[in-house]
Amino acid sequence: MATAQGGSWLPPLPESFDLSKQSIAVPNSAEEGYTPIYRNSAVPYLETTETYYDVFNIGREKSHDRPFLGWRAFDTAKGTFAAEYSWITYDEVEERRTAIGSGLANLASSGALGIQLPQTHWTVGIWCQNRPEWQIIDLANVAHTRQTVSLYDTYDDASAIYVLDHSEAKVVFTTTSHISTLLSARDQLPHLRAIILLDLTPGAVLPETELSRQQLARQWAASKDVLLLTFDEVLASGRKNPVAHSPPKDSSEIASFCYTSGTTGKPKGGLVANHQLALASACTPLIGFASSQDELQISYLPLAHIYERFLETVMMRMGARIGYFSGDVTRLLEDAQCLKPTLFPGVPRVFNRIASQIQFQMEGTSFKSKLLKRAVDAKVYYHDIDGSVDHAFWDRLVFKKVKALLGGNVKAIVSGSAPLRPDVLKLLRVCFGVDFREGYGSTENTGCCTIMMPGDKNLGSVGPPQPGQEIRLKDCPELGYRATDKPWPRGELLHRGQTRFPGYYKDPEKTKETVDEGGWLHTGDVAAYDDQGRIRIVDRVKNLVKLAQGEYVAIENVEQVLSANKFTAQTWLYGDSFQAHLVAVAVPDPETFAPLASSILGKTIAPTDISALAQACDDPKVVKAVLAEYTKTARAAKLAGYEFIKALKLRVEPFSIENGLLTPTFKMKRPEAKKALIKELDALYAQEPAETSSKL
């Protein structure tokens, strides 16, 4: 069995991958109600005794004086970001993480964080956007066997307070934007003893007004029995009085608490053991993804989410670089063009939007539109033959400009966090000419369960299990899914391996529900195991809706398909067990919806005219046209008739974090949406269902 210890040994990167047999069944492992256990065919066995502390040391050993963490410096006087990225090396990060860890140790030994607080095994919170300091703080924590809890910068006050209290955070690193929340809620945060202030922008020179606000904040904190310091002050303390590292003694030590985004209630605190991060960082490069020291990743997905945390740990192990976005997603393309990353991670929400814009351009009548369509058709033709994504003529003539949008150097794109439509993956794969793969994972398995293999042109799966991971399917007889189904076995996806979490913090009952006695994580996802040895996600068990006539609808899966509607930016699909059909509430895409509404209503409506757009959303003729596009999309995807939308409500206000309908990871809070939109749902079901024949 391959065992990684201190980075001294890992199996070599396979020279080739058998795409016809991407996973193998463990002999004699089939049981009644279960499929056999499946493992990756290229690297079936992989275990580690490494810790997260070891992972950084492995990367540093490769890249001592090479750049590690980068950011765009902000010029306070000019109010602009630098065109070039600034960098700190692996050795510089080592020095700073040692100083921050020592500074916190000095606070603990002085009694500032509570009487008799030990040097190890207490919680440090990070509440900010992605930035170099995030990694420095986290690495400082693991060097002293402390636990990190990271909060989404977009958390509402109640969620942030709950997570910090539940995790018993003693210290919180944050920006001035969150100080008021923390100090106002001091009575609800009995464990909080210190707030460490980060500059709003890394490297910024603070104006006098900001320094004055800091002084007022210190006085307010003191009145609440909380010490308020700056990052630089803790850094200086640690440099003056260094303290030796106290790294984890065992890979099972807890490195972090990763809280779920809370789609169905309060966030749950997933425990993240050291071996989870260590193995996740080791296994992905073994299947030819992010396997070079020369990789450069752009970081903009929240580090509070396990997906981004996992990817950055891979970069760290490789001795590669991570460049952080400038804090505003509207500048993301500008950041990418400055950084020129080789790896661009994303989520379906981002990729669907890009694909929708490309498809809209292809449907035009201009010469450029026709040229783009011809170029895409040509590349898709060759992709479907041999999986190729390059074309000497069309890449030079058309797609060079497309690649330049992300900086021009992207070699790989990965999608995770939610299912991605195969047509979107293929379109973006050929347009950007890159290795574009989809992976599958969750908070409960470090985001590292399956990923597509290189060169796989047959889309629709999330690939085989990652190296060292085991998967199997369990019967769901009440939903009609069984391990004996033909042509492919189907059932709830179970996962086991060292990337699986130990359980939920302070919640043994939920842990028992999620991890069985055999060590299998019950993911709650329904999957099929195809004839190439790959996993195809069907839907969440809890999101399967039984309609009045007895048909089951994989609601999120159908929602993903219907999101291809070019006139809408957001689609929320709803089904009721007492009703025989589906309804939807959708938010139009102003750029494409405004021309449609203008042509139907016989007047010009600008994409920026919110009032006119809202009126158009209520017009029956406009609603009918958008519903017709949903029907067209459903037919093209060959959905069953009961999966068609039969009534539609359009609204201008987007589903957002601010109005409580989206989680910080932009997933729909379905229970909250139902409560907020109950009147709209009642009105939709009161209508006569639209005639939408499923026949082509």
C-alpha positions as CSV (number, residue, x, y, z in Angstrom):
1,M,0.0,0.0,0.0
2,A,1.4,3.4,-1.0
3,T,2.1,5.5,2.1
4,A,3.2,9.1,2.1
5,Q,5.4,10.1,5.0
6,G,6.9,13.5,5.2
7,G,6.8,13.8,1.5
8,S,9.7,11.4,1.1
9,W,7.7,8.9,-1.0
10,L,4.7,9.1,-3.3
11,P,3.9,6.8,-6.3
12,P,5.0,8.3,-9.6
13,L,2.5,10.1,-11.9
14,P,1.0,7.4,-14.1
15,E,2.2,7.6,-17.7
16,S,-1.3,7.0,-19.1
17,F,-4.8,6.5,-17.9
18,D,-7.3,3.9,-19.1
19,L,-10.4,6.0,-19.8
20,S,-12.5,2.9,-20.5
21,K,-11.8,1.5,-16.9
22,Q,-11.3,4.5,-14.6
23,S,-12.0,2.6,-11.4
24,I,-11.9,-1.0,-10.2
25,A,-14.1,-3.0,-7.9
26,V,-12.6,-4.5,-4.8
27,P,-13.0,-8.3,-5.1
28,N,-15.8,-9.9,-3.1
29,S,-16.9,-6.5,-1.7
30,A,-20.5,-6.5,-3.0
31,E,-23.2,-6.9,-0.3
32,E,-27.0,-7.0,-0.4
33,G,-28.3,-3.5,-1.0
34,Y,-24.8,-2.2,-2.0
35,T,-22.6,-2.1,-5.0
36,P,-19.0,-3.4,-4.7
37,I,-16.4,-0.9,-3.3
38,Y,-14.7,1.0,-6.1
39,R,-11.2,2.5,-6.2
40,N,-9.2,4.6,-8.7
41,S,-7.7,2.2,-11.3
42,A,-4.5,4.2,-11.8
43,V,-3.7,4.8,-8.1
44,P,-6.0,2.5,-6.0
45,Y,-4.1,2.7,-2.7
46,L,-2.8,5.8,-1.0
47,E,-2.4,6.6,2.7
48,T,-0.5,9.2,4.7
49,T,0.9,9.9,8.1
50,E,1.7,13.5,7.2
51,T,0.2,16.5,8.9
52,Y,-0.8,19.8,7.3
53,Y,2.4,21.2,9.0
54,D,4.3,18.8,6.8
55,V,2.6,19.9,3.6
56,F,3.9,23.5,3.9
57,N,7.4,22.2,4.7
58,I,7.3,20.0,1.6
59,G,6.4,22.9,-0.6
60,R,9.0,25.2,1.1
61,E,11.7,22.6,0.6
62,K,11.0,22.8,-3.2
63,S,10.7,26.6,-3.4
64,H,12.6,28.3,-0.6
65,D,13.1,31.7,-2.3
66,R,10.5,31.3,-5.0
67,P,7.2,33.4,-4.8
68,F,4.3,31.9,-2.9
69,L,1.6,34.4,-2.0
70,G,0.8,37.4,-4.2
71,W,-1.5,40.4,-4.1
72,R,-2.1,43.7,-6.0
73,A,-0.9,46.6,-3.8
74,F,-3.4,49.5,-3.4
75,D,-2.2,53.1,-3.8
76,T,-4.3,55.0,-1.2
77,A,-3.5,58.4,-2.7
78,K,-4.4,57.4,-6.3
79,G,-7.2,55.1,-5.3
80,T,-6.0,52.4,-7.7
81,F,-4.5,48.9,-7.6
82,A,-1.1,48.2,-9.0
83,A,-0.9,46.5,-12.5
84,E,1.7,44.1,-11.2
85,Y,1.4,41.6,-8.4
86,S,3.6,41.8,-5.3
87,W,5.0,38.6,-3.9
88,I,6.4,37.0,-0.7
89,T,8.4,33.8,-0.9
90,Y,8.0,30.5,0.9
91,D,10.9,31.5,3.2
92,E,9.3,34.9,4.0
93,V,6.0,33.2,4.7
94,E,7.8,30.8,7.1
95,E,9.3,33.8,8.9
96,R,6.0,35.6,9.2
97,R,4.0,32.5,10.3
98,T,6.5,31.9,13.0
99,A,6.3,35.5,14.1
100,I,2.4,35.5,14.2
101,G,2.4,32.1,16.0
102,S,4.8,33.4,18.5
103,G,2.9,36.7,18.9
104,L,-0.2,34.7,19.8
105,A,1.8,32.5,22.2
106,N,3.1,35.7,23.9
107,L,-0.5,36.8,24.4
108,A,-1.5,33.4,25.8
109,S,1.5,33.3,28.2
110,S,0.8,36.9,29.4
111,G,-2.8,36.0,30.5
112,A,-4.3,38.4,27.9
113,L,-6.4,35.5,26.4
114,G,-7.5,34.0,29.7
115,I,-6.0,32.5,32.8
116,Q,-3.8,29.4,32.3
117,L,-4.5,29.2,28.5
118,P,-2.1,26.6,27.1
119,Q,0.0,27.2,24.0
120,T,-1.9,24.7,21.9
121,H,-5.4,23.4,21.2
122,W,-7.5,26.6,21.1
123,T,-9.3,28.3,18.3
124,V,-8.4,31.3,16.2
125,G,-11.0,32.8,13.9
126,I,-10.3,34.5,10.5
127,W,-13.1,36.8,9.2
128,C,-12.0,38.4,6.0
129,Q,-11.8,38.0,2.3
130,N,-9.0,35.8,0.7
131,R,-5.6,37.5,1.1
132,P,-2.0,36.4,1.9
133,E,-2.5,37.0,5.7
134,W,-5.2,34.2,5.7
135,Q,-2.6,31.6,4.8
136,I,0.0,33.1,7.1
137,I,-2.4,33.0,10.1
138,D,-3.6,29.5,9.3
139,L,0.0,28.2,9.0
140,A,0.9,29.9,12.2
141,N,-2.0,28.1,13.9
142,V,-0.9,24.6,12.6
143,A,2.6,25.3,13.8
144,H,1.3,25.5,17.3
145,T,-1.5,22.9,17.0
146,R,-4.2,25.5,17.2
147,Q,-7.5,25.3,15.3
148,T,-8.5,27.7,12.6
149,V,-12.2,28.6,12.0
150,S,-12.8,30.7,8.9
151,L,-15.9,32.8,8.3
152,Y,-17.3,33.9,5.0
153,D,-16.7,37.6,4.7
154,T,-20.4,37.9,3.6
155,Y,-21.8,36.2,6.7
156,D,-24.7,38.0,8.3
157,D,-24.1,39.0,11.9
158,A,-26.2,36.1,13.4
159,S,-24.3,33.5,11.5
160,A,-20.9,35.0,12.3
161,I,-21.7,35.2,16.0
162,Y,-23.0,31.6,16.0
163,V,-19.9,30.2,14.4
164,L,-17.5,32.1,16.6
165,D,-19.3,31.2,19.8
166,H,-19.8,27.5,18.8
167,S,-16.1,27.1,17.9
168,E,-15.1,29.0,21.1
169,A,-12.7,31.3,19.2
170,K,-10.4,33.2,21.6
171,V,-8.9,35.4,18.9
172,V,-10.4,36.8,15.7
173,F,-8.3,38.2,12.8
174,T,-10.6,40.6,10.9
175,T,-11.0,44.0,9.1
176,T,-12.5,47.2,10.5
177,S,-15.8,46.4,8.7
178,H,-16.6,43.6,11.2
179,I,-15.4,45.2,14.5
180,S,-18.8,46.7,15.2
181,T,-20.5,43.3,14.9
182,L,-17.9,41.6,17.2
183,L,-18.0,44.3,19.9
184,S,-21.7,44.8,19.8
185,A,-22.2,41.1,20.3
186,R,-19.5,40.8,23.1
187,D,-22.1,39.4,25.5
188,Q,-22.8,36.5,23.1
189,L,-19.1,35.8,22.6
190,P,-17.8,34.8,26.1
191,H,-14.7,33.1,24.7
192,L,-13.5,36.1,22.7
193,R,-10.5,37.9,24.2
194,A,-8.7,39.6,21.4
195,I,-9.4,41.1,17.9
196,I,-6.4,41.4,15.5
197,L,-7.0,44.0,12.9
198,L,-6.0,43.5,9.3
199,D,-5.5,46.5,6.9
200,L,-8.5,46.8,4.6
201,T,-6.1,46.2,1.7
202,P,-2.8,44.3,2.0
203,G,0.1,46.8,1.8
204,A,-2.0,49.9,2.0
205,V,-0.8,53.0,3.8
206,L,-3.6,53.9,6.2
207,P,-4.8,57.5,6.2
208,E,-5.2,59.5,9.4
209,T,-8.9,59.1,9.4
210,E,-8.5,55.3,9.5
211,L,-5.9,55.5,12.3
212,S,-8.4,57.6,14.3
213,R,-11.1,55.0,13.8
214,Q,-8.7,52.3,15.0
215,Q,-8.0,54.3,18.2
216,L,-11.7,54.7,18.9
217,A,-12.1,51.0,18.3
218,R,-9.4,50.2,20.8
219,Q,-11.2,52.2,23.4
220,W,-14.5,50.5,22.7
221,A,-12.8,47.1,22.8
222,A,-11.2,47.9,26.1
223,S,-14.6,48.8,27.6
224,K,-15.7,45.3,26.5
225,D,-12.7,43.6,28.0
226,V,-11.3,42.7,24.6
227,L,-7.8,43.5,23.5
228,L,-7.6,45.1,20.0
229,L,-4.2,44.9,18.2
230,T,-3.1,45.2,14.6
231,F,-1.6,42.4,12.6
232,D,1.7,44.2,12.5
233,E,1.8,44.6,16.3
234,V,1.4,40.8,16.8
235,L,4.0,40.2,14.1
236,A,6.5,42.6,15.9
237,S,5.8,40.8,19.3
238,G,6.6,37.4,17.8
239,R,9.8,38.7,16.2
240,K,10.9,40.1,19.4
241,N,10.1,37.1,21.5
242,P,10.0,34.0,19.3
243,V,8.5,30.8,20.5
244,A,9.4,27.4,19.2
245,H,6.9,25.6,17.0
246,S,4.6,22.9,18.7
247,P,3.3,21.1,15.6
248,P,0.7,18.3,15.6
249,K,2.1,15.0,16.9
250,D,-0.4,13.0,15.0
251,S,-2.1,13.3,11.7
252,S,-5.5,12.8,13.4
253,E,-5.2,16.1,15.3
254,I,-7.8,18.6,14.3
255,A,-6.5,21.5,12.1
256,S,-9.7,23.4,11.4
257,F,-13.4,23.8,11.8
258,C,-15.1,24.2,8.5
259,Y,-18.7,25.3,8.8
260,T,-21.3,24.4,6.2
261,S,-22.9,27.2,4.3
262,G,-26.3,26.5,6.0
263,T,-28.7,25.8,3.2
264,T,-31.2,24.2,5.6
265,G,-30.5,25.8,9.0
266,K,-27.6,26.8,11.3
267,P,-24.1,26.1,9.9
268,K,-22.7,22.7,11.0
269,G,-19.0,22.7,12.2
270,G,-17.2,20.0,10.2
271,L,-14.0,18.9,11.8
272,V,-10.9,18.9,9.5
273,A,-8.1,16.6,10.6
274,N,-4.5,17.1,9.5
275,H,-4.5,13.9,7.4
276,Q,-7.5,15.2,5.4
277,L,-5.6,18.2,4.1
278,A,-2.4,16.2,3.7
279,L,-3.9,13.4,1.6
280,A,-6.1,15.8,-0.5
281,S,-3.0,17.8,-1.4
282,A,-1.1,14.6,-2.4
283,C,-3.7,12.7,-4.4
284,T,-5.0,15.3,-6.9
285,P,-1.6,15.8,-8.6
286,L,-1.3,12.1,-9.1
287,I,-4.0,12.2,-11.7
288,G,-2.3,14.9,-13.7
289,F,-3.9,18.0,-12.2
290,A,-2.0,20.9,-10.8
291,S,1.1,18.7,-10.6
292,S,3.9,21.3,-11.3
293,Q,5.9,23.8,-9.2
294,D,5.2,26.3,-12.0
295,E,1.5,26.4,-11.4
296,L,-0.1,29.7,-10.5
297,Q,-3.7,29.8,-9.1
298,I,-5.9,32.8,-8.8
299,S,-7.7,32.8,-5.4
300,Y,-11.2,34.4,-5.3
301,L,-13.5,31.6,-4.1
302,P,-14.0,31.9,-0.3
303,L,-11.3,30.3,1.8
304,A,-14.0,29.6,4.3
305,H,-15.3,27.0,1.9
306,I,-13.4,23.6,1.8
307,Y,-13.2,23.7,-2.0
308,E,-10.8,26.7,-2.1
309,R,-9.0,25.5,1.0
310,F,-8.3,22.2,-0.7
311,L,-7.0,23.7,-3.9
312,E,-4.6,26.1,-2.2
313,T,-3.3,23.2,-0.1
314,V,-2.5,21.5,-3.4
315,M,-0.6,24.6,-4.6
316,M,1.3,24.7,-1.3
317,R,2.5,21.1,-1.6
318,M,3.7,21.7,-5.1
319,G,5.7,24.7,-4.1
320,A,3.6,26.7,-6.6
321,R,2.1,30.2,-6.4
322,I,-1.2,31.6,-5.3
323,G,-2.3,35.1,-6.4
324,Y,-5.2,36.7,-4.5
325,F,-7.9,38.8,-6.2
326,S,-8.3,42.4,-5.2
327,G,-11.5,41.9,-3.2
328,D,-14.2,42.7,-5.7
329,V,-15.5,40.1,-8.2
330,T,-16.2,42.9,-10.7
331,R,-12.5,43.3,-11.0
332,L,-11.8,39.5,-11.3
333,L,-11.0,39.6,-15.0
334,E,-8.7,42.5,-14.5
335,D,-7.0,40.6,-11.7
336,A,-6.6,37.6,-13.9
337,Q,-5.2,39.6,-16.7
338,C,-2.6,41.1,-14.3
339,L,-1.8,37.8,-12.7
340,K,-1.9,35.5,-15.7
341,P,-2.8,32.3,-13.8
342,T,-2.3,28.8,-15.1
343,L,-5.2,27.4,-12.9
344,F,-8.6,29.0,-12.8
345,P,-11.0,27.3,-10.3
346,G,-14.7,28.2,-10.4
347,V,-18.3,27.1,-9.7
348,P,-21.2,26.5,-12.1
349,R,-22.7,29.9,-11.3
350,V,-19.6,31.6,-12.8
351,F,-19.2,29.2,-15.7
352,N,-22.9,29.2,-16.7
353,R,-22.8,32.9,-16.9
354,I,-19.7,32.9,-19.2
355,A,-21.3,30.1,-21.4
356,S,-24.6,32.0,-21.7
357,Q,-22.8,35.1,-23.0
358,I,-20.8,33.0,-25.5
359,Q,-24.0,31.3,-26.7
360,F,-25.8,34.6,-27.0
361,Q,-23.0,35.9,-29.2
362,M,-23.1,32.8,-31.4
363,E,-26.8,33.3,-32.1
364,G,-26.4,36.7,-33.6
365,T,-26.5,37.5,-37.3
366,S,-23.4,39.5,-37.6
367,F,-20.2,38.3,-39.3
368,K,-18.4,38.0,-35.9
369,S,-21.3,35.9,-34.6
370,K,-21.2,33.5,-37.6
371,L,-17.5,33.3,-37.4
372,L,-17.6,32.4,-33.7
373,K,-20.2,29.7,-34.3
374,R,-18.2,28.2,-37.1
375,A,-15.1,28.2,-34.9
376,V,-16.9,26.6,-31.9
377,D,-18.6,23.9,-34.2
378,A,-15.2,23.0,-35.7
379,K,-13.5,22.6,-32.3
380,V,-16.5,20.6,-30.9
381,Y,-16.3,18.3,-33.8
382,Y,-12.7,17.4,-33.2
383,H,-13.2,17.3,-29.4
384,D,-15.9,14.7,-29.8
385,I,-13.6,12.6,-32.0
386,D,-10.4,12.5,-29.8
387,G,-10.9,14.9,-26.9
388,S,-8.6,17.6,-28.4
389,V,-9.1,21.2,-27.3
390,D,-6.5,22.8,-29.6
391,H,-7.0,24.0,-33.2
392,A,-4.1,25.8,-35.0
393,F,-6.3,27.9,-37.2
394,W,-9.3,28.8,-35.0
395,D,-7.3,29.3,-31.9
396,R,-5.2,31.9,-33.6
397,L,-8.0,33.6,-35.4
398,V,-10.8,33.5,-32.8
399,F,-10.0,32.0,-29.4
400,K,-6.8,33.8,-28.6
401,K,-8.9,36.8,-27.5
402,V,-11.1,34.5,-25.4
403,K,-8.1,33.0,-23.6
404,A,-6.8,36.6,-23.0
405,L,-9.8,37.3,-20.8
406,L,-8.3,35.1,-18.1
407,G,-4.7,36.3,-18.7
408,G,-3.8,34.1,-21.6
409,N,-1.8,31.5,-19.6
410,V,-4.6,29.3,-18.2
411,K,-3.9,25.6,-18.8
412,A,-6.5,24.1,-16.5
413,I,-10.0,25.0,-15.2
414,V,-11.8,23.1,-12.5
415,S,-15.4,23.3,-11.5
416,G,-16.7,22.1,-8.1
417,S,-19.2,22.8,-5.4
418,A,-22.3,22.0,-7.5
419,P,-23.1,20.0,-10.7
420,L,-22.0,21.6,-14.0
421,R,-24.0,21.0,-17.2
422,P,-22.0,18.9,-19.7
423,D,-22.8,21.3,-22.6
424,V,-21.3,24.2,-20.6
425,L,-18.1,22.2,-19.8
426,K,-17.6,21.3,-23.4
427,L,-18.3,24.8,-24.7
428,L,-15.8,26.4,-22.3
429,R,-13.3,23.6,-22.8
430,V,-13.1,24.3,-26.5
431,C,-13.4,28.1,-26.3
432,F,-10.5,28.4,-23.7
433,G,-8.6,25.4,-25.2
434,V,-7.7,24.0,-21.8
435,D,-7.9,20.9,-19.6
436,F,-11.3,21.6,-18.0
437,R,-12.5,19.1,-15.5
438,E,-15.3,18.7,-13.0
439,G,-14.8,17.3,-9.5
440,Y,-17.0,16.3,-6.7
441,G,-16.7,16.7,-2.9
442,S,-18.1,18.3,0.1
443,T,-17.2,19.8,3.5
444,E,-17.4,16.3,4.9
445,N,-14.7,14.9,2.6
446,T,-12.4,17.9,2.2
447,G,-13.9,18.6,-1.2
448,C,-11.8,15.6,-2.5
449,C,-13.8,12.6,-3.5
450,T,-13.9,12.3,-7.3
451,I,-12.5,14.2,-10.3
452,M,-12.5,13.7,-14.1
453,M,-9.5,12.0,-15.6
454,P,-7.3,13.9,-18.2
455,G,-8.5,13.5,-21.8
456,D,-11.9,12.2,-21.0
457,K,-14.2,13.5,-23.8
458,N,-17.3,11.6,-22.7
459,L,-18.9,14.2,-20.4
460,G,-21.6,14.0,-17.8
461,S,-19.7,12.4,-15.0
462,V,-17.5,13.7,-12.1
463,G,-15.0,11.0,-12.8
464,P,-13.7,8.1,-10.7
465,P,-12.7,8.2,-7.0
466,Q,-9.6,10.2,-6.3
467,P,-6.4,8.2,-5.4
468,G,-6.7,6.4,-2.1
469,Q,-10.5,7.0,-1.9
470,E,-13.2,4.4,-1.8
471,I,-16.8,4.8,-3.0
472,R,-19.9,2.6,-3.3
473,L,-23.6,3.0,-3.8
474,K,-26.4,2.1,-1.4
475,D,-29.9,1.2,-2.3
476,C,-32.6,3.9,-2.0
477,P,-35.7,1.7,-2.5
478,E,-38.1,4.4,-1.5
479,L,-36.9,6.5,-4.4
480,G,-36.5,3.7,-6.9
481,Y,-32.7,3.5,-7.0
482,R,-31.0,0.2,-6.5
483,A,-27.5,-1.3,-6.8
484,T,-28.9,-3.8,-9.3
485,D,-30.3,-1.2,-11.7
486,K,-29.6,-1.5,-15.4
487,P,-27.7,-0.4,-17.3
488,W,-25.9,1.3,-14.4
489,P,-26.1,0.7,-10.7
490,R,-27.7,3.7,-8.8
491,G,-28.1,4.7,-5.2
492,E,-26.8,7.0,-2.5
493,L,-23.1,7.7,-2.8
494,L,-21.0,6.6,0.1
495,H,-17.4,7.6,0.6
496,R,-14.5,6.3,2.7
497,G,-10.9,7.4,2.9
498,Q,-8.5,9.7,4.7
499,T,-10.1,12.8,3.2
500,R,-13.3,11.9,5.1
501,F,-13.9,14.1,8.1
502,P,-14.1,12.7,11.7
503,G,-17.5,14.3,12.3
504,Y,-19.4,17.5,13.3
505,Y,-18.1,19.5,16.2
506,K,-20.2,19.1,19.3
507,D,-22.8,17.2,17.4
508,P,-22.4,13.4,17.9
509,E,-26.0,12.6,16.8
510,K,-25.6,14.3,13.5
511,T,-22.2,12.6,13.1
512,K,-23.8,9.2,13.7
513,E,-26.4,10.0,11.0
514,T,-23.6,10.9,8.6
515,V,-20.8,8.4,9.2
516,D,-21.8,4.8,9.8
517,E,-20.0,2.1,11.9
518,G,-18.1,1.0,8.8
519,G,-16.5,4.4,8.4
520,W,-18.7,5.3,5.3
521,L,-19.7,8.9,4.8
522,H,-23.4,9.0,3.6
523,T,-23.2,12.0,1.3
524,G,-26.9,12.4,0.7
525,D,-26.3,12.5,-3.1
526,V,-27.9,10.0,-5.5
527,A,-25.4,8.8,-8.1
528,A,-25.0,6.3,-10.9
529,Y,-21.9,4.2,-11.6
530,D,-21.3,4.1,-15.4
531,D,-19.6,1.6,-17.6
532,Q,-16.4,3.6,-17.7
533,G,-16.1,3.4,-13.9
534,R,-17.2,6.9,-13.3
535,I,-19.7,8.6,-10.9
536,R,-22.6,10.5,-12.3
537,I,-24.5,12.7,-9.8
538,V,-28.3,12.5,-10.1
539,D,-29.3,14.8,-7.3
540,R,-29.6,15.3,-3.5
541,V,-31.7,12.7,-1.7
542,K,-33.5,15.5,0.1
543,N,-34.1,17.4,-3.1
544,L,-36.0,14.6,-4.8
545,V,-39.6,15.8,-5.1
546,K,-42.4,13.3,-5.5
547,L,-45.2,14.9,-7.6
548,A,-48.9,14.1,-7.0
549,Q,-49.0,11.5,-9.8
550,G,-46.1,9.6,-8.2
551,E,-43.2,10.7,-10.4
552,Y,-39.9,11.7,-8.7
553,V,-38.1,14.8,-9.9
554,A,-34.4,15.5,-9.3
555,I,-35.1,19.1,-8.6
556,E,-31.6,20.6,-8.6
557,N,-30.5,18.5,-11.6
558,V,-33.5,19.7,-13.6
559,E,-32.9,23.3,-12.4
560,Q,-29.3,23.1,-13.7
561,V,-30.5,22.0,-17.1
562,L,-33.1,24.8,-17.3
563,S,-30.6,27.4,-16.2
564,A,-29.4,27.3,-19.9
565,N,-32.3,29.7,-20.6
566,K,-30.6,32.6,-22.3
567,F,-33.1,35.2,-21.0
568,T,-32.7,34.4,-17.3
569,A,-29.8,34.8,-14.8
570,Q,-31.3,32.8,-11.9
571,T,-33.9,30.0,-11.9
572,W,-35.6,28.5,-8.8
573,L,-37.6,25.4,-9.6
574,Y,-40.3,24.2,-7.2
575,G,-42.4,21.1,-6.9
576,D,-45.1,20.1,-4.5
577,S,-46.2,16.5,-3.6
578,F,-49.8,17.7,-3.8
579,Q,-49.4,19.1,-7.3
580,A,-48.9,17.4,-10.6
581,H,-46.5,19.8,-12.2
582,L,-43.5,22.1,-11.6
583,V,-43.4,25.9,-11.3
584,A,-40.5,28.3,-11.3
585,V,-39.5,31.8,-10.1
586,A,-36.8,33.4,-12.2
587,V,-34.7,36.5,-12.4
588,P,-34.1,37.8,-15.9
589,D,-30.7,38.6,-17.4
590,P,-31.1,42.3,-18.3
591,E,-28.7,42.1,-21.3
592,T,-30.7,39.5,-23.1
593,F,-34.1,40.0,-21.5
594,A,-34.4,43.7,-22.3
595,P,-34.2,43.2,-26.2
596,L,-36.8,40.4,-25.9
597,A,-39.2,42.5,-23.9
598,S,-38.6,45.5,-26.2
599,S,-39.6,43.5,-29.3
600,I,-42.7,42.0,-27.6
601,L,-44.0,45.3,-26.1
602,G,-43.0,47.5,-29.1
603,K,-41.0,50.0,-27.1
604,T,-37.3,50.3,-26.2
605,I,-36.4,49.0,-22.7
606,A,-32.8,49.6,-21.6
607,P,-31.0,46.9,-19.6
608,T,-30.4,49.5,-16.9
609,D,-34.0,50.6,-16.6
610,I,-35.1,48.6,-13.5
611,S,-38.6,50.1,-13.4
612,A,-39.3,49.2,-17.1
613,L,-37.8,45.7,-16.6
614,A,-40.1,45.1,-13.6
615,Q,-43.1,46.1,-15.6
616,A,-42.1,43.8,-18.4
617,C,-41.7,40.9,-15.9
618,D,-45.4,41.2,-15.1
619,D,-46.6,41.3,-18.7
620,P,-48.2,38.0,-19.6
621,K,-46.9,38.1,-23.2
622,V,-43.3,38.5,-22.0
623,V,-43.7,35.7,-19.4
624,K,-45.1,33.4,-22.1
625,A,-42.1,34.1,-24.3
626,V,-39.6,33.3,-21.4
627,L,-41.6,30.2,-20.5
628,A,-41.4,29.1,-24.2
629,E,-37.6,29.4,-24.0
630,Y,-37.6,27.1,-20.9
631,T,-39.8,24.6,-22.9
632,K,-37.3,24.8,-25.8
633,T,-34.4,24.1,-23.4
634,A,-36.2,21.2,-21.7
635,R,-37.0,19.6,-25.1
636,A,-33.4,20.0,-26.2
637,A,-32.3,18.2,-23.0
638,K,-34.9,15.5,-23.6
639,L,-36.5,16.0,-20.2
640,A,-39.6,14.1,-19.3
641,G,-42.9,15.9,-19.6
642,Y,-43.4,16.2,-15.9
643,E,-40.0,18.0,-15.6
644,F,-41.2,20.9,-17.7
645,I,-42.1,24.2,-16.1
646,K,-45.9,24.8,-16.4
647,A,-46.1,28.2,-14.7
648,L,-43.6,31.0,-14.3
649,K,-43.1,34.1,-12.2
650,L,-40.5,36.7,-13.2
651,R,-38.9,39.1,-10.7
652,V,-36.3,41.8,-11.1
653,E,-34.8,41.4,-7.6
654,P,-32.1,38.8,-7.7
655,F,-31.8,35.9,-5.2
656,S,-28.9,37.1,-3.0
657,I,-27.1,36.7,0.2
658,E,-28.4,40.0,1.4
659,N,-32.1,39.0,1.1
660,G,-31.4,35.7,2.8
661,L,-32.1,33.5,-0.2
662,L,-28.6,32.5,-1.0
663,T,-25.8,31.0,1.2
664,P,-22.3,32.6,1.2
665,T,-21.4,29.9,-1.5
666,F,-24.4,31.1,-3.7
667,K,-26.5,28.0,-3.1
668,M,-30.2,28.5,-2.9
669,K,-31.7,28.3,0.6
670,R,-34.7,26.3,-0.5
671,P,-36.7,26.4,2.7
672,E,-36.2,30.1,3.1
673,A,-37.1,30.7,-0.6
674,K,-40.4,28.8,-0.1
675,K,-41.2,30.9,2.9
676,A,-40.3,34.2,1.1
677,L,-42.1,33.3,-2.1
678,I,-45.2,31.4,-0.8
679,K,-47.6,34.0,-2.2
680,E,-46.0,33.7,-5.7
681,L,-46.1,29.9,-5.5
682,D,-49.8,29.9,-4.5
683,A,-50.6,32.2,-7.4
684,L,-48.6,30.0,-9.8
685,Y,-50.5,26.9,-8.8
686,A,-53.8,28.7,-9.1
687,Q,-53.1,29.2,-12.8
688,E,-54.0,26.8,-15.5
689,P,-50.9,24.8,-16.3
690,A,-49.3,25.9,-19.6
691,E,-49.4,23.5,-22.6
692,T,-45.8,22.4,-23.0
693,S,-45.7,19.1,-24.9
694,S,-42.5,17.2,-24.3
695,K,-42.5,15.9,-27.9
696,L,-39.8,17.2,-30.2
